[in-house]
Amino acid sequence: MTVQETSIPASARPNVRRLGVGGGTALCAGAVLGPGVLTLPSLAAAAAGPASILAWAVLLAMCVPVAASFAALGVRFPDGGGVATFVHRAIGPRAAAVVGWWFYGAVPLGVVAAAWIGGTYVADAAGWGEAGAAAVGGLVLAGSLVSNAFGLRMSGRVQLMLGGLLAAVLLCAVLAAAPHITAAHFTPFLPGGWTSVGSAASVLFFAFAGWEAASHLSGEFADPGRDLPRVTRNALAVITVLYLGLAVATIGALGPAAAGTDTPLTALLAQSVGAAARPVAAAAALFLTFGAVNSYLAGASRLGAALGRDGAAPRWLARGGEPGEVPRRSLAVLGAAAVLVAVAAGFGGADLHLLMEATATCLAAVTLAGLAAALVLLPRRTPLWCGVAAGSVLTAVVLAFSGRLLLIPALLALASTGFLTLRRVRAAGRRRVSA
């Protein structure tokens, strides 16, 4: 992917970008918070029991060097390309293209999983069963595809509101469950052994991707060097409080039942407000998942158009990628892939756990590539560089627990490399013919 070179110092940039620390914190935290957290506590509990709290804690610790390194790179290279920009600078365009394919390939998996989560909460409130959950999820996905096809994208203010709604729902669930937490629910603490913690972490990564959003926002601050580190610290604090509180509340209040529910937030809220928790949680989940799916498809469709424009994907994908236009060809590819994933899941080819873990595997690969770029671009032997090195090792370990799902980023990397190689061979052939 091509990279826009940015060499103007922060003090010399036109003073038209006015994103403040408060708004930046909300956007950065909102990029990490997502609909996955509506069901991930139960999936983690099923994988590791009470020890799933360790998986949450490990990933939160890993977030510190990840967020700090992306913020530092955003200060040094303020550009909207984010991780792809860093990988391009550090490793080269072919590696940046692979990162783009990883993210583009993760989106069909992620949007089906997100839509499924919303459908599950609505079906739980209405008593519709699995078929009802699938129908509602299909409507969420179809509605998002149609709205994007007509260019009806949600505004940043609406997305910010949805992120605030999710944070409020999580906080209410934690507070509602706090009086019901008992020590007995934390024993036995490690029923599945230490490897179960790694298995829980591999699926939980779905809820921890998004820190690269700070680097995408870097060019929007009047003074990135001053504001971006503060935004990152604030967002880390918000995420830590919400996620650790949710992990402890899920295990402490629900106990073994945490692993058996598809709607853990409903179960937590129901302990204080009773049956009224179901429609409230269902409405919140429906809005949140639609907003997330709509946002994922909007961003990924433009990524596909950019890949086509830069020669990292078929050129016909680039149509509609210009500002003010709708990249319908790229959106159609994403929609077709999402429909195939949904149909396969409907016929028993995948469950929600598998879809979320597959998405998390691709996103972890993107994060690892960004950390590798940080090791090249940041000053060596500094505390931040050492933290990035430790974060890289930890991310690689979490990624290794994905097991056979590593085939997905491997195949996407192979497809990207094969496409670029074929494109180069064809270009060389045309040059020989013209000569």
N, C-alpha and C positions, 0 to 999 in steps of 0.2 A: 504494500500500500504506500502511496505517496505521502509524504509528510510535509506539512506546512512549516517552513522554517520561521522561527520567531526569535529575533535578536534584539528587539526594542526593549530597553530596560523598563522596569515597572514604573519608574518615576516619569518616563517620557511617553507612556501610553496615553492615548486620548482619554480624558476623564469622563467616559460615558458608561462605564460598567460600575454599577453601584450596589452589587451584592454585598450585604453586610454580614457580620458574624452570626447574628441570630438567624437570618434567612439561610445562610450557608450551612449552619448547623442542622437546621430542619431538613434541608435538601439532602445533605450527606447522610444523616441518620435515616431519612426516608428511603434512600437508595439501598441501604442495608436491610432495613425492615421490609418484609414482604409477606405475601399470603402463606408462604411455606410454614411460618411460625404458628399458623393456626392448627396444624396437624403434627408438626415435627416433634413436639414433646412426647406424644404417645409413641411415635415410631422409635425415638431414642430409648424410651422406657422399655419397649418391647425388646430392643437389642441388648441393653445392658442393665436393666433394672435401676436401682438407686445409683449405681455407678455411672449412669448416664450424665449425672451432674459433673463428673470429672471430664467427660467429653465436652460439655458446654464450657467448662473452665479452661480446658486446653485450647479450644478454638478462640476463646476470648483473649487468652494470652498471646496467641499467634496473631491476633488482629493488631496488636500494638506495633510490631515492626512492619506489618503489611500497610497499615494506615499511615504510619510515619514515613515510610519510604515513598509511597505514592504521593503524599503531600510534599515531600522534599523534591521529588522529580517534577511535580506540578509547578513548584516555585521556580525551578531551574529552566524548565521547558514548558511555559504556559501555552498550551495548545489543546484544542478540542479532541484530538485523536486519542488521548488517554494512553492506555497500555500499549496499543498498536504503535503510537508515536515512540514510546520508550524502547520497545522491542526493535523497531526500525532503526533507531539511532544506535542501539547497542549491538545488534546482531545482524540486521539487514532486512531487505524487503521480503525475502522468501519466508523468513521466520515470522514477520509481521502478517503475511498472508495466512500462514497456518493459524495464528492466533485469531484472525478474523473468521476463518472457517470454523474454529472451535466454538466461538461464541454464536455464530450464525446457526451452526448445527445443534447447539444446546436449546435454542429458543423453541422449536416445535415440541420438544420434550417438556420444557418448562411450562409453556402455556397450557398444554393439555393437563399437566399436573395441577396448575393453579386453578383452571376451570373446574377440574374434578373436586378440588377442595371446597370451592363455593357450592357446587352441587351437593356435596355430602352434607354440609351444614343445613342447606335448605331442605333436603330430603329428610334429615333427622328431625327438623322442626315440624314438617308436614306429615311425617310417617309414610313416606313414599317408597322407601327401600332403595336398593341398588339401581334399579331401572330408572327411578325418579332422579337419583343423583346424576346418572349418566345423561338424562334428558336435559336437566338444568345446566350441567357442564357444557353440553353441546350448544345450548342457546347462548351461553356466555361467550364461547369461542366464536360462534357464528356472528353474534352481534358485534364483537370486536373486529372481526374481519370486514364486515360490511361498513362499519363506521370508519375504519382506516381506508377502505377502498374509495370512499367518498370524501376523504380528507378531513373527517370530523374528529380531529385529535383533541384529547383533553388538554386544557391549559395547565401551565405550571402551577397556578394557584389551586386548581382542583386537585392535582396530584399531591400538592403539599397538604391540602385538607385531608385527603385520604390517608396519607402517612400519619398525620396527627390523630386521625380516628383510630388507626391500628394501635398506635402507642397508648391511647386512652383505653382501648379495650383490653390490652395486655395489662396495664396498670390496675384497672378495675378487677380483672380476673385474679391477679396476685393478691390484692387487698381483700377480696371476697374470700379467698381460700386461706389467708393467714391464720384465722382463729381455728381452723380445722387441721392444721399441721400437727402430726404426732410423731414422736421419735420411733415408734414401733414400725412405721412404714419405711424406715431406712435400713432395716435388717431383714435378711442378710444383704450386706451392702454390695458385694461383688458376686452375684450368683452365676454369672457366665464367664468368669475369669477375665484377665486383663485384655485379651484379644477382643472381648465384647465392647470395650471402651473404644477401641479403634473402629469397630464396625459402626458404632453409634456416631462417632465423629465423621465418618465418611458420608453419611446421609445428612447430618446436621450442617455440612458445609453449604447446603442449599440456602441456609439462613444467614450465612456469613459473607457471601459474595456481594460485591457492590462498593467496596472501598475505593475502587478505581474511579468511582464517580467524582471524588474530590479532585482528581487530576483533570477530569473533563471540565470541572467548574473553575479551574485555576485562572483562566483568562477573564473571568467575570468579576474578579475582585479588583478594587482600585489599588490595593497593595497586597498582592499574593504572599509576599514574604512575611508580612505581619499577620494577615488574617487567616491564611490557610492552616498554619499550625494550630491556631486557637480553635478554629472550626473542627479540626480533626480531634483535638483533645475533648472538646465538648461532646461531639458525636460518640466518641468512645465511651465517655461516662454514661450517656443516655443508654446506649446499647448494653453496656455491662449491667446496669441496674435492672433493666427490663428482662434481659435474657437470664441472668442468674436468679432473679426473683421468680421468673416463670418456671425455671428448672426445679428449684427447691419446692415451689408451691405444688407443682404437678405431682412430684413424688410424695411429698409430705402430706398432702391433703387427700390425694386419690389412692395412694398405695398401689397394690397390685392391679387395681382397676385401671390405672393409667395406661397400661399396655393394651387394654382391651377396648378402648374407645377410639372412634375415628374423629370425635369432636371434643378434644380435651378442654378447650376454652368454655364450651357449653357446660361441661361437667363441673368445672371450677366455679363458674358463675351460679350454677344451679344450687350449690351448697348454701348460698345466702339468699338468693331471690327466687328459688324454686322454678316452677314451670315457665315463668316469664322469661327465663334466661334463653330459652330455645328460639323464640322469634327474634329477640334482640340480637343474639349471636348470629342467627341466619341472615338477618338484614345487613349487619356489619360485614359478614363474610362475603355476601353477594356483591356489595359495593366495592369492597377491597379487591376481590379477585377480578372483577370486570375492569377496574382501573389498572390493575397490574398487567393483565393480559393485553389490554389496549395499548399500554405504554411499551411493553415488550415488543409487540408486533410493529408499532410505529418506529421504534429505534432500530430493530433488526432489519426491517424492510429497507431503511436508508443505509444500513451497513452493507446489505447485499448489493444495493445500487452503487455504493462506493467501491466495493470489491470489483464489480464489473467495470466501472469507470477506470480504475487503476490497473486493469489487466490481470487481477488476481482471481477473477471468476469470469464466466462468459460475458462478452460485451453486451449482449442483449439485456442483461440484468440492469444495466446502467440507466435505461430509459425511465424518466420520471424522477430521477434523483436530484435534479436541480432544485434550488430554493423555490418554494411556492408550488411545486408540482408533487404528484403522488406517485411513488415507485410501485405501481400496481403489478409489474412483472415479478419483482422481488417478493412482494406481498403474496402473489399467487403461489410462488414456490413454497413460501413458509406455510401458507394455508393448506396446500396439498400435502405437504409433509406432516402437518399437524393432524389432518384428517386420517392419514394412514396410521399414525401413531394411535389416535383415538380408536380407530376400528380394530387395530391389533389388540389394544387393551380391552376393548369390549368383548372380544372373542377369547379372552383369557391369556393373551400373549404377554401381558404386563399388568402389574397392580400399581397402586399409587406409590408404594415404597420404592419399587424398582424405577419408576419414572423419575422420582425425586433424586434417587441416588445416581441415576445416569446423568441427570442435569448437573448435579453437584460435581460429578467427575469431570465434566467438560469445563465447568467454571473453576474448579481447582487447578486444572491444567493452565487456564488463562492466568490465574493468579501466580502460579509457579513461574510462568514465562515472564510476568511483570517483575517478580522478585529477581529472576536471573538478570534481567536488564538493569535493575537497580544495582546489583553487584558490580556491573561493568561501569555504570555511569556515575555512581556516588563515590566520593573520596574514600579510599581504602583505609582500613585499620582504625576507623573512627567507631565510637559506640553505636552509631546508627548502622554502619556497614556490618558490624558484628551481629547486631540484632537482625538485620536482613538475612545474613547467612544462617542464623539459627532458625528464623522463620521459614527459610527455604527448605531446610532439612525437615522441619515439622510438617510443612505442607506436602513434601514428597512422601513422608511416612503416612499421612492421612490419605493421600492419593493412592498409595500402594494397597490400602485396605479396600479399594474399589474392586480389586480382583479382576474378574473377566470383563467388567465394564470398562476397563482401560482400553479395550478394543475399539471403543467408540472414538475417543480422541486420536488413537493410533490410525484408524481408518480415515478419519477426516484429514489428518496430517498427510497420509499417503495420497489421498485424493487431491489435496491442494498441491503437493509437490508434483504429482503426475500431470495435473493440468498445466502448471507453469512450465514443466519440461516439454510437454506436447506443444504448447504455445511457442516456446523458443525454437523447437525443431521446425515447426511450420513457418515461422518468420525467417529462419535461415534458408529454408527451401525457396521461399518467395524471393529472397534476395539473390539466390543463385540463378533462378529463372530470369529475373529482370536483368541480371548482369550478362 
